[in-house]
Structure formats: C-alpha cells, structure tokens
Amino acid sequence: MYKKSYQVKKIKIIKFKDYINESKVVKYKKDDIVLIEYWYNGMVTPVRILELIGTKYKISHNIEESDIFNAPDEIIFKKDIITFYTGKNKVDDIIIEE
C-alpha cells in the first residue's frame, strides 16, 4: 500500500488576552481605524483606511494614535489587517505567535 503524505501548514495565530480574532467575516470601510503589523519592523500599529481598491485597502499611518505617523501610505490586503482599533485593545496586549 502507498502511504499518503500530508503537508502541515504553519498558521499565524493572533491572540488577544481575552479572545482570538477571526477577521474573515468583518468588512472594513473607508475611514475605519484598524490594527496592522507593520512590514518594516514588525510592530503592531493603528492605521486609517483611505480607500478600497478592488480587494485591497490603501492605508495611512498619519493618525494621532500611530507611533509611526510619518510612514508612507501603502496598499495592503485584508489578510494583513488584525482587527478594528477601539482604543481599548492596547498594542501591548497583542501576542503574535508563529
């Protein structure tokens, strides 16, 4: 008999202190403030969605809550968004496991 081989995929799980967020159900709109993991240094930062471009989002770091407000605008996918920023979910409470 032939043995079946299965590939195990590494999944990135984002845990908050009280819950695990599943963002596939959520629809983000223009002017929403959301949390993303910044590609350059890996920090989690709030950003504002400027516009929707097909299935992508143009975002801006130029908001009061962001630590890197002078970073350039960029285009991201929905999978790059962690969750909505409410002010209650402090960036220090987020643990990213690989």
ZADRENBA-405902 format. One record per residue: chain; z, y, x of N, C-alpha, C in turn. Coordinates in steps of 0.1 Angstrom, whole numbers, always signed. Atoms other than C-alpha are relative to their C-alpha. Layout:
<sites>
<site><mol>A</mol><n_up>Z</n_up><n_north>Y</n_north><n_east>X</n_east><ca_up>Z</ca_up><ca_north>Y</ca_north><ca_east>X</ca_east><c_up>Z</c_up><c_north>Y</c_north><c_east>X</c_east></site>
...
</sites>
This chain:
<sites>
<site><mol>A</mol><n_up>+0</n_up><n_north>-12</n_north><n_east>+8</n_east><ca_up>+0</ca_up><ca_north>+0</ca_north><ca_east>+0</ca_east><c_up>+0</c_up><c_north>+13</c_north><c_east>+9</c_east></site>
<site><mol>A</mol><n_up>+0</n_up><n_north>-13</n_north><n_east>-6</n_east><ca_up>-6</ca_up><ca_north>+35</ca_north><ca_east>+10</ca_east><c_up>+12</c_up><c_north>+8</c_north><c_east>-4</c_east></site>
<site><mol>A</mol><n_up>-11</n_up><n_north>-8</n_north><n_east>+3</n_east><ca_up>+23</ca_up><ca_north>+58</ca_north><ca_east>+13</ca_east><c_up>-5</c_up><c_north>+14</c_north><c_east>-3</c_east></site>
<site><mol>A</mol><n_up>+3</n_up><n_north>-13</n_north><n_east>+4</n_east><ca_up>+20</ca_up><ca_north>+92</ca_north><ca_east>-4</ca_east><c_up>+8</c_up><c_north>+10</c_north><c_east>+9</c_east></site>
<site><mol>A</mol><n_up>-7</n_up><n_north>-10</n_north><n_east>-7</n_east><ca_up>+29</ca_up><ca_north>+122</ca_north><ca_east>+18</ca_east><c_up>+1</c_up><c_north>+12</c_north><c_east>-8</c_east></site>
<site><mol>A</mol><n_up>-2</n_up><n_north>-13</n_north><n_east>+7</n_east><ca_up>+43</ca_up><ca_north>+153</ca_north><ca_east>+3</ca_east><c_up>+3</c_up><c_north>+11</c_north><c_east>+10</c_east></site>
<site><mol>A</mol><n_up>-3</n_up><n_north>-12</n_north><n_east>-8</n_east><ca_up>+44</ca_up><ca_north>+187</ca_north><ca_east>+18</ca_east><c_up>+11</c_up><c_north>+8</c_north><c_east>-7</c_east></site>
<site><mol>A</mol><n_up>-11</n_up><n_north>-8</n_north><n_east>+4</n_east><ca_up>+76</ca_up><ca_north>+206</ca_north><ca_east>+15</ca_east><c_up>-3</c_up><c_north>+15</c_north><c_east>+3</c_east></site>
<site><mol>A</mol><n_up>+3</n_up><n_north>-14</n_north><n_east>-1</n_east><ca_up>+71</ca_up><ca_north>+243</ca_north><ca_east>+9</ca_east><c_up>+13</c_up><c_north>+8</c_north><c_east>+2</c_east></site>
<site><mol>A</mol><n_up>-11</n_up><n_north>-8</n_north><n_east>-1</n_east><ca_up>+96</ca_up><ca_north>+268</ca_north><ca_east>+22</ca_east><c_up>+0</c_up><c_north>+11</c_north><c_east>-10</c_east></site>
<site><mol>A</mol><n_up>-1</n_up><n_north>-10</n_north><n_east>+10</n_east><ca_up>+107</ca_up><ca_north>+291</ca_north><ca_east>-6</ca_east><c_up>+10</c_up><c_north>+11</c_north><c_east>+4</c_east></site>
<site><mol>A</mol><n_up>-9</n_up><n_north>-11</n_north><n_east>-3</n_east><ca_up>+122</ca_up><ca_north>+325</ca_north><ca_east>-1</ca_east><c_up>+9</c_up><c_north>+3</c_north><c_east>-12</c_east></site>
<site><mol>A</mol><n_up>-9</n_up><n_north>-3</n_north><n_east>+12</n_east><ca_up>+153</ca_up><ca_north>+329</ca_north><ca_east>-24</ca_east><c_up>+7</c_up><c_north>+13</c_north><c_east>+3</c_east></site>
<site><mol>A</mol><n_up>-7</n_up><n_north>-13</n_north><n_east>-1</n_east><ca_up>+167</ca_up><ca_north>+363</ca_north><ca_east>-30</ca_east><c_up>+12</c_up><c_north>-1</c_north><c_east>-9</c_east></site>
<site><mol>A</mol><n_up>-12</n_up><n_north>+1</n_north><n_east>+8</n_east><ca_up>+203</ca_up><ca_north>+361</ca_north><ca_east>-42</ca_east><c_up>+8</c_up><c_north>+13</c_north><c_east>+0</c_east></site>
<site><mol>A</mol><n_up>-9</n_up><n_north>-11</n_north><n_east>+2</n_east><ca_up>+224</ca_up><ca_north>+388</ca_north><ca_east>-56</ca_east><c_up>+14</c_up><c_north>-6</c_north><c_east>-2</c_east></site>
<site><mol>A</mol><n_up>-14</n_up><n_north>+5</n_north><n_east>+1</n_east><ca_up>+262</ca_up><ca_north>+385</ca_north><ca_east>-58</ca_east><c_up>+2</c_up><c_north>-8</c_north><c_east>-13</c_east></site>
<site><mol>A</mol><n_up>-3</n_up><n_north>+6</n_north><n_east>+13</n_east><ca_up>+261</ca_up><ca_north>+376</ca_north><ca_east>-95</ca_east><c_up>-11</c_up><c_north>-8</c_north><c_east>-6</c_east></site>
<site><mol>A</mol><n_up>+11</n_up><n_north>+7</n_north><n_east>+7</n_east><ca_up>+227</ca_up><ca_north>+362</ca_north><ca_east>-103</ca_east><c_up>-12</c_up><c_north>-1</c_north><c_east>+10</c_east></site>
<site><mol>A</mol><n_up>+13</n_up><n_north>+1</n_north><n_east>-8</n_east><ca_up>+193</ca_up><ca_north>+351</ca_north><ca_east>-89</ca_east><c_up>-11</c_up><c_north>+6</c_north><c_east>-9</c_east></site>
<site><mol>A</mol><n_up>+11</n_up><n_north>-8</n_north><n_east>+7</n_east><ca_up>+164</ca_up><ca_north>+374</ca_north><ca_east>-99</ca_east><c_up>-13</c_up><c_north>-8</c_north><c_east>-1</c_east></site>
<site><mol>A</mol><n_up>+13</n_up><n_north>+6</n_north><n_east>+2</n_east><ca_up>+132</ca_up><ca_north>+359</ca_north><ca_east>-113</ca_east><c_up>-9</c_up><c_north>+11</c_north><c_east>-5</c_east></site>
<site><mol>A</mol><n_up>+7</n_up><n_north>-12</n_north><n_east>+4</n_east><ca_up>+107</ca_up><ca_north>+388</ca_north><ca_east>-113</ca_east><c_up>-14</c_up><c_north>-3</c_north><c_east>-5</c_east></site>
<site><mol>A</mol><n_up>+13</n_up><n_north>+3</n_north><n_east>+5</n_east><ca_up>+76</ca_up><ca_north>+369</ca_north><ca_east>-126</ca_east><c_up>-2</c_up><c_north>+4</c_north><c_east>-14</c_east></site>
<site><mol>A</mol><n_up>+0</n_up><n_north>-3</n_north><n_east>+14</n_east><ca_up>+85</ca_up><ca_north>+378</ca_north><ca_east>-162</ca_east><c_up>-1</c_up><c_north>+15</c_north><c_east>-2</c_east></site>
<site><mol>A</mol><n_up>-1</n_up><n_north>-14</n_north><n_east>+1</n_east><ca_up>+90</ca_up><ca_north>+415</ca_north><ca_east>-156</ca_east><c_up>-13</c_up><c_north>+7</c_north><c_east>+2</c_east></site>
<site><mol>A</mol><n_up>+12</n_up><n_north>-9</n_north><n_east>-2</n_east><ca_up>+62</ca_up><ca_north>+441</ca_north><ca_east>-160</ca_east><c_up>+5</c_up><c_north>+13</c_north><c_east>+5</c_east></site>
<site><mol>A</mol><n_up>-4</n_up><n_north>-13</n_north><n_east>-6</n_east><ca_up>+66</ca_up><ca_north>+472</ca_north><ca_east>-138</ca_east><c_up>-11</c_up><c_north>+10</c_north><c_east>-4</c_east></site>
<site><mol>A</mol><n_up>+8</n_up><n_north>-11</n_north><n_east>+4</n_east><ca_up>+52</ca_up><ca_north>+505</ca_north><ca_east>-149</ca_east><c_up>+0</c_up><c_north>+12</c_north><c_east>+10</c_east></site>
<site><mol>A</mol><n_up>+0</n_up><n_north>-12</n_north><n_east>-8</n_east><ca_up>+43</ca_up><ca_north>+538</ca_north><ca_east>-133</ca_east><c_up>+13</c_up><c_north>+8</c_north><c_east>-1</c_east></site>
<site><mol>A</mol><n_up>-13</n_up><n_north>-7</n_north><n_east>-1</n_east><ca_up>+74</ca_up><ca_north>+558</ca_north><ca_east>-122</ca_east><c_up>+12</c_up><c_north>-8</c_north><c_east>+0</c_east></site>
<site><mol>A</mol><n_up>-12</n_up><n_north>+9</n_north><n_east>-1</n_east><ca_up>+97</ca_up><ca_north>+528</ca_north><ca_east>-121</ca_east><c_up>+4</c_up><c_north>+0</c_north><c_east>+14</c_east></site>
<site><mol>A</mol><n_up>-5</n_up><n_north>+2</n_north><n_east>-14</n_east><ca_up>+120</ca_up><ca_north>+526</ca_north><ca_east>-91</ca_east><c_up>+4</c_up><c_north>-14</c_north><c_east>+2</c_east></site>
<site><mol>A</mol><n_up>-2</n_up><n_north>+14</n_north><n_east>-3</n_east><ca_up>+121</ca_up><ca_north>+492</ca_north><ca_east>-76</ca_east><c_up>+5</c_up><c_north>-2</c_north><c_east>+14</c_east></site>
<site><mol>A</mol><n_up>-4</n_up><n_north>+4</n_north><n_east>-13</n_east><ca_up>+135</ca_up><ca_north>+474</ca_north><ca_east>-46</ca_east><c_up>-10</c_up><c_north>-8</c_north><c_east>+7</c_east></site>
<site><mol>A</mol><n_up>+9</n_up><n_north>+9</n_north><n_east>-8</n_east><ca_up>+112</ca_up><ca_north>+460</ca_north><ca_east>-19</ca_east><c_up>+6</c_up><c_north>-2</c_north><c_east>+14</c_east></site>
<site><mol>A</mol><n_up>-4</n_up><n_north>+3</n_north><n_east>-14</n_east><ca_up>+117</ca_up><ca_north>+445</ca_north><ca_east>+16</ca_east><c_up>-11</c_up><c_north>+7</c_north><c_east>+8</c_east></site>
<site><mol>A</mol><n_up>+10</n_up><n_north>-8</n_north><n_east>-8</n_east><ca_up>+100</ca_up><ca_north>+470</ca_north><ca_east>+40</ca_east><c_up>-5</c_up><c_north>-9</c_north><c_east>+11</c_east></site>
<site><mol>A</mol><n_up>+7</n_up><n_north>+9</n_north><n_east>-9</n_east><ca_up>+75</ca_up><ca_north>+452</ca_north><ca_east>+61</ca_east><c_up>+3</c_up><c_north>+2</c_north><c_east>+15</c_east></site>
<site><mol>A</mol><n_up>-1</n_up><n_north>-3</n_north><n_east>-15</n_east><ca_up>+82</ca_up><ca_north>+470</ca_north><ca_east>+94</ca_east><c_up>+13</c_up><c_north>-4</c_north><c_east>+6</c_east></site>
<site><mol>A</mol><n_up>-13</n_up><n_north>+3</n_north><n_east>-6</n_east><ca_up>+119</ca_up><ca_north>+465</ca_north><ca_east>+99</ca_east><c_up>+8</c_up><c_north>-10</c_north><c_east>-9</c_east></site>
<site><mol>A</mol><n_up>-6</n_up><n_north>+10</n_north><n_east>+9</n_east><ca_up>+128</ca_up><ca_north>+441</ca_north><ca_east>+70</ca_east><c_up>+12</c_up><c_north>+5</c_north><c_east>-8</c_east></site>
<site><mol>A</mol><n_up>-11</n_up><n_north>-5</n_north><n_east>+9</n_east><ca_up>+153</ca_up><ca_north>+464</ca_north><ca_east>+53</ca_east><c_up>-5</c_up><c_north>+1</c_north><c_east>-14</c_east></site>
<site><mol>A</mol><n_up>+2</n_up><n_north>+0</n_north><n_east>+15</n_east><ca_up>+156</ca_up><ca_north>+464</ca_north><ca_east>+15</ca_east><c_up>+2</c_up><c_north>+15</c_north><c_east>-4</c_east></site>
<site><mol>A</mol><n_up>+0</n_up><n_north>-14</n_north><n_east>+3</n_east><ca_up>+148</ca_up><ca_north>+499</ca_north><ca_east>+2</ca_east><c_up>-6</c_up><c_north>+3</c_north><c_east>-14</c_east></site>
<site><mol>A</mol><n_up>+6</n_up><n_north>-3</n_north><n_east>+13</n_east><ca_up>+141</ca_up><ca_north>+515</ca_north><ca_east>-32</ca_east><c_up>-12</c_up><c_north>+9</c_north><c_east>+2</c_east></site>
<site><mol>A</mol><n_up>+13</n_up><n_north>-7</n_north><n_east>+0</n_east><ca_up>+106</ca_up><ca_north>+529</ca_north><ca_east>-39</ca_east><c_up>-4</c_up><c_north>+3</c_north><c_east>-14</c_east></site>
<site><mol>A</mol><n_up>+5</n_up><n_north>-4</n_north><n_east>+13</n_east><ca_up>+88</ca_up><ca_north>+546</ca_north><ca_east>-67</ca_east><c_up>-15</c_up><c_north>-5</c_north><c_east>-1</c_east></site>
<site><mol>A</mol><n_up>+14</n_up><n_north>+4</n_north><n_east>+2</n_east><ca_up>+56</ca_up><ca_north>+531</ca_north><ca_east>-82</ca_east><c_up>-8</c_up><c_north>+12</c_north><c_east>-5</c_east></site>
<site><mol>A</mol><n_up>+8</n_up><n_north>-12</n_north><n_east>+3</n_east><ca_up>+30</ca_up><ca_north>+558</ca_north><ca_east>-82</ca_east><c_up>-12</c_up><c_north>-3</c_north><c_east>-10</c_east></site>
<site><mol>A</mol><n_up>+11</n_up><n_north>+4</n_north><n_east>+9</n_east><ca_up>+1</ca_up><ca_north>+539</ca_north><ca_east>-99</ca_east><c_up>-3</c_up><c_north>-15</c_north><c_east>+1</c_east></site>
<site><mol>A</mol><n_up>+4</n_up><n_north>+14</n_north><n_east>+0</n_east><ca_up>-12</ca_up><ca_north>+505</ca_north><ca_east>-108</ca_east><c_up>-15</c_up><c_north>-1</c_north><c_east>+4</c_east></site>
<site><mol>A</mol><n_up>+14</n_up><n_north>+2</n_north><n_east>-4</n_east><ca_up>-44</ca_up><ca_north>+494</ca_north><ca_east>-90</ca_east><c_up>-4</c_up><c_north>-15</c_north><c_east>-2</c_east></site>
<site><mol>A</mol><n_up>+3</n_up><n_north>+14</n_north><n_east>+3</n_east><ca_up>-56</ca_up><ca_north>+462</ca_north><ca_east>-107</ca_east><c_up>+13</c_up><c_north>-8</c_north><c_east>-1</c_east></site>
<site><mol>A</mol><n_up>-13</n_up><n_north>+8</n_north><n_east>+0</n_east><ca_up>-28</ca_up><ca_north>+437</ca_north><ca_east>-99</ca_east><c_up>+9</c_up><c_north>+5</c_north><c_east>+11</c_east></site>
<site><mol>A</mol><n_up>-8</n_up><n_north>-5</n_north><n_east>-11</n_east><ca_up>-14</ca_up><ca_north>+458</ca_north><ca_east>-70</ca_east><c_up>+7</c_up><c_north>+13</c_north><c_east>-5</c_east></site>
<site><mol>A</mol><n_up>-7</n_up><n_north>-12</n_north><n_east>+3</n_east><ca_up>+10</ca_up><ca_north>+487</ca_north><ca_east>-70</ca_east><c_up>+0</c_up><c_north>+10</c_north><c_east>+12</c_east></site>
<site><mol>A</mol><n_up>-1</n_up><n_north>-11</n_north><n_east>-10</n_east><ca_up>+8</ca_up><ca_north>+520</ca_north><ca_east>-50</ca_east><c_up>+14</c_up><c_north>+5</c_north><c_east>-1</c_east></site>
<site><mol>A</mol><n_up>-14</n_up><n_north>-4</n_north><n_east>+0</n_east><ca_up>+43</ca_up><ca_north>+529</ca_north><ca_east>-40</ca_east><c_up>+3</c_up><c_north>+12</c_north><c_east>+10</c_east></site>
<site><mol>A</mol><n_up>-4</n_up><n_north>-11</n_north><n_east>-9</n_east><ca_up>+61</ca_up><ca_north>+559</ca_north><ca_east>-24</ca_east><c_up>+14</c_up><c_north>-2</c_north><c_east>+4</c_east></site>
<site><mol>A</mol><n_up>-14</n_up><n_north>+1</n_north><n_east>-5</n_east><ca_up>+92</ca_up><ca_north>+559</ca_north><ca_east>-2</ca_east><c_up>+6</c_up><c_north>+14</c_north><c_east>-2</c_east></site>
<site><mol>A</mol><n_up>-5</n_up><n_north>-14</n_north><n_east>+1</n_east><ca_up>+96</ca_up><ca_north>+597</ca_north><ca_east>-9</ca_east><c_up>+8</c_up><c_north>+2</c_north><c_east>-12</c_east></site>
<site><mol>A</mol><n_up>-10</n_up><n_north>-2</n_north><n_east>+10</n_east><ca_up>+126</ca_up><ca_north>+595</ca_north><ca_east>-32</ca_east><c_up>+13</c_up><c_north>+2</c_north><c_east>+6</c_east></site>
<site><mol>A</mol><n_up>-14</n_up><n_north>-3</n_north><n_east>-6</n_east><ca_up>+162</ca_up><ca_north>+606</ca_north><ca_east>-28</ca_east><c_up>+8</c_up><c_north>-12</c_north><c_east>+4</c_east></site>
<site><mol>A</mol><n_up>-9</n_up><n_north>+12</n_north><n_east>-3</n_east><ca_up>+177</ca_up><ca_north>+571</ca_north><ca_east>-28</ca_east><c_up>-5</c_up><c_north>-8</c_north><c_east>+13</c_east></site>
<site><mol>A</mol><n_up>+6</n_up><n_north>+8</n_north><n_east>-11</n_east><ca_up>+154</ca_up><ca_north>+558</ca_north><ca_east>+1</ca_east><c_up>+6</c_up><c_north>+6</c_north><c_east>+13</c_east></site>
<site><mol>A</mol><n_up>-4</n_up><n_north>-4</n_north><n_east>-13</n_east><ca_up>+166</ca_up><ca_north>+558</ca_north><ca_east>+37</ca_east><c_up>-12</c_up><c_north>+3</c_north><c_east>+9</c_east></site>
<site><mol>A</mol><n_up>+12</n_up><n_north>-2</n_north><n_east>-8</n_east><ca_up>+130</ca_up><ca_north>+559</ca_north><ca_east>+50</ca_east><c_up>-10</c_up><c_north>+8</c_north><c_east>-9</c_east></site>
<site><mol>A</mol><n_up>+8</n_up><n_north>-8</n_north><n_east>+9</n_east><ca_up>+117</ca_up><ca_north>+587</ca_north><ca_east>+27</ca_east><c_up>-13</c_up><c_north>+5</c_north><c_east>+7</c_east></site>
<site><mol>A</mol><n_up>+12</n_up><n_north>-6</n_north><n_east>-7</n_east><ca_up>+91</ca_up><ca_north>+598</ca_north><ca_east>+54</ca_east><c_up>-10</c_up><c_north>-11</c_north><c_east>+3</c_east></site>
<site><mol>A</mol><n_up>+9</n_up><n_north>+11</n_north><n_east>-2</n_east><ca_up>+74</ca_up><ca_north>+563</ca_north><ca_east>+54</ca_east><c_up>-13</c_up><c_north>+3</c_north><c_east>-8</c_east></site>
<site><mol>A</mol><n_up>+13</n_up><n_north>-3</n_north><n_east>+8</n_east><ca_up>+37</ca_up><ca_north>+565</ca_north><ca_east>+42</ca_east><c_up>+0</c_up><c_north>-9</c_north><c_east>-12</c_east></site>
<site><mol>A</mol><n_up>+3</n_up><n_north>+8</n_north><n_east>+12</n_east><ca_up>+26</ca_up><ca_north>+554</ca_north><ca_east>+8</ca_east><c_up>-7</c_up><c_north>-13</c_north><c_east>+3</c_east></site>
<site><mol>A</mol><n_up>+6</n_up><n_north>+13</n_north><n_east>-3</n_east><ca_up>+15</ca_up><ca_north>+518</ca_north><ca_east>+7</ca_east><c_up>-4</c_up><c_north>-7</c_north><c_east>-13</c_east></site>
<site><mol>A</mol><n_up>+4</n_up><n_north>+8</n_north><n_east>+12</n_east><ca_up>-1</ca_up><ca_north>+493</ca_north><ca_east>-17</ca_east><c_up>+6</c_up><c_north>-14</c_north><c_east>+2</c_east></site>
<site><mol>A</mol><n_up>-7</n_up><n_north>+13</n_north><n_east>-1</n_east><ca_up>+19</ca_up><ca_north>+461</ca_north><ca_east>-24</ca_east><c_up>-4</c_up><c_north>-9</c_north><c_east>-12</c_east></site>
<site><mol>A</mol><n_up>+1</n_up><n_north>+10</n_north><n_east>+11</n_east><ca_up>+17</ca_up><ca_north>+430</ca_north><ca_east>-46</ca_east><c_up>+12</c_up><c_north>-1</c_north><c_east>-8</c_east></site>
<site><mol>A</mol><n_up>-12</n_up><n_north>+2</n_north><n_east>+9</n_east><ca_up>+40</ca_up><ca_north>+421</ca_north><ca_east>-75</ca_east><c_up>+10</c_up><c_north>-9</c_north><c_east>+7</c_east></site>
<site><mol>A</mol><n_up>-9</n_up><n_north>+10</n_north><n_east>-7</n_east><ca_up>+55</ca_up><ca_north>+393</ca_north><ca_east>-53</ca_east><c_up>+9</c_up><c_north>+7</c_north><c_east>+10</c_east></site>
<site><mol>A</mol><n_up>-7</n_up><n_north>-7</n_north><n_east>-10</n_east><ca_up>+67</ca_up><ca_north>+419</ca_north><ca_east>-28</ca_east><c_up>+12</c_up><c_north>+8</c_north><c_east>-7</c_east></site>
<site><mol>A</mol><n_up>-11</n_up><n_north>-8</n_north><n_east>+7</n_east><ca_up>+90</ca_up><ca_north>+436</ca_north><ca_east>-55</ca_east><c_up>+12</c_up><c_north>-10</c_north><c_east>-2</c_east></site>
<site><mol>A</mol><n_up>-12</n_up><n_north>+8</n_north><n_east>+2</n_east><ca_up>+126</ca_up><ca_north>+422</ca_north><ca_east>-56</ca_east><c_up>+5</c_up><c_north>+2</c_north><c_east>-14</c_east></site>
<site><mol>A</mol><n_up>-5</n_up><n_north>-3</n_north><n_east>+14</n_east><ca_up>+139</ca_up><ca_north>+439</ca_north><ca_east>-88</ca_east><c_up>+0</c_up><c_north>+15</c_north><c_east>-2</c_east></site>
<site><mol>A</mol><n_up>-1</n_up><n_north>-14</n_north><n_east>+3</n_east><ca_up>+144</ca_up><ca_north>+472</ca_north><ca_east>-105</ca_east><c_up>+12</c_up><c_north>+5</c_north><c_east>+7</c_east></site>
<site><mol>A</mol><n_up>-12</n_up><n_north>-7</n_north><n_east>-7</n_east><ca_up>+167</ca_up><ca_north>+497</ca_north><ca_east>-87</ca_east><c_up>+7</c_up><c_north>+7</c_north><c_east>-11</c_east></site>
<site><mol>A</mol><n_up>-8</n_up><n_north>-6</n_north><n_east>+10</n_east><ca_up>+195</ca_up><ca_north>+507</ca_north><ca_east>-110</ca_east><c_up>+11</c_up><c_north>+9</c_north><c_east>+5</c_east></site>
<site><mol>A</mol><n_up>-11</n_up><n_north>-7</n_north><n_east>-6</n_east><ca_up>+219</ca_up><ca_north>+523</ca_north><ca_east>-86</ca_east><c_up>+12</c_up><c_north>-8</c_north><c_east>+1</c_east></site>
<site><mol>A</mol><n_up>-11</n_up><n_north>+9</n_north><n_east>-1</n_east><ca_up>+244</ca_up><ca_north>+496</ca_north><ca_east>-93</ca_east><c_up>-2</c_up><c_north>-11</c_north><c_east>+10</c_east></site>
<site><mol>A</mol><n_up>+2</n_up><n_north>+10</n_north><n_east>-10</n_east><ca_up>+227</ca_up><ca_north>+470</ca_north><ca_east>-72</ca_east><c_up>-2</c_up><c_north>+6</c_north><c_east>+14</c_east></site>
<site><mol>A</mol><n_up>+0</n_up><n_north>-6</n_north><n_east>-13</n_east><ca_up>+236</ca_up><ca_north>+483</ca_north><ca_east>-38</ca_east><c_up>-8</c_up><c_north>-9</c_north><c_east>+10</c_east></site>
<site><mol>A</mol><n_up>+8</n_up><n_north>+7</n_north><n_east>-9</n_east><ca_up>+213</ca_up><ca_north>+473</ca_north><ca_east>-10</ca_east><c_up>+8</c_up><c_north>-9</c_north><c_east>+9</c_east></site>
<site><mol>A</mol><n_up>-8</n_up><n_north>+9</n_north><n_east>-9</n_east><ca_up>+242</ca_up><ca_north>+458</ca_north><ca_east>+10</ca_east><c_up>+4</c_up><c_north>-13</c_north><c_east>-7</c_east></site>
<site><mol>A</mol><n_up>-3</n_up><n_north>+12</n_north><n_east>+7</n_east><ca_up>+248</ca_up><ca_north>+433</ca_north><ca_east>-18</ca_east><c_up>-10</c_up><c_north>-11</c_north><c_east>+0</c_east></site>
<site><mol>A</mol><n_up>+11</n_up><n_north>+9</n_north><n_east>+1</n_east><ca_up>+215</ca_up><ca_north>+416</ca_north><ca_east>-13</ca_east><c_up>-1</c_up><c_north>-9</c_north><c_east>+13</c_east></site>
<site><mol>A</mol><n_up>+1</n_up><n_north>+9</n_north><n_east>-11</n_east><ca_up>+212</ca_up><ca_north>+385</ca_north><ca_east>+9</ca_east><c_up>-13</c_up><c_north>-7</c_north><c_east>-1</c_east></site>
<site><mol>A</mol><n_up>+13</n_up><n_north>+7</n_north><n_east>+0</n_east><ca_up>+178</ca_up><ca_north>+372</ca_north><ca_east>+18</ca_east><c_up>+0</c_up><c_north>-12</c_north><c_east>+9</c_east></site>
<site><mol>A</mol><n_up>+0</n_up><n_north>+12</n_north><n_east>-7</n_east><ca_up>+176</ca_up><ca_north>+336</ca_north><ca_east>+28</ca_east><c_up>-14</c_up><c_north>-5</c_north><c_east>+2</c_east></site>
<site><mol>A</mol><n_up>+13</n_up><n_north>+6</n_north><n_east>-2</n_east><ca_up>+146</ca_up><ca_north>+319</ca_north><ca_east>+43</ca_east><c_up>+1</c_up><c_north>-15</c_north><c_east>+1</c_east></site>
</sites>
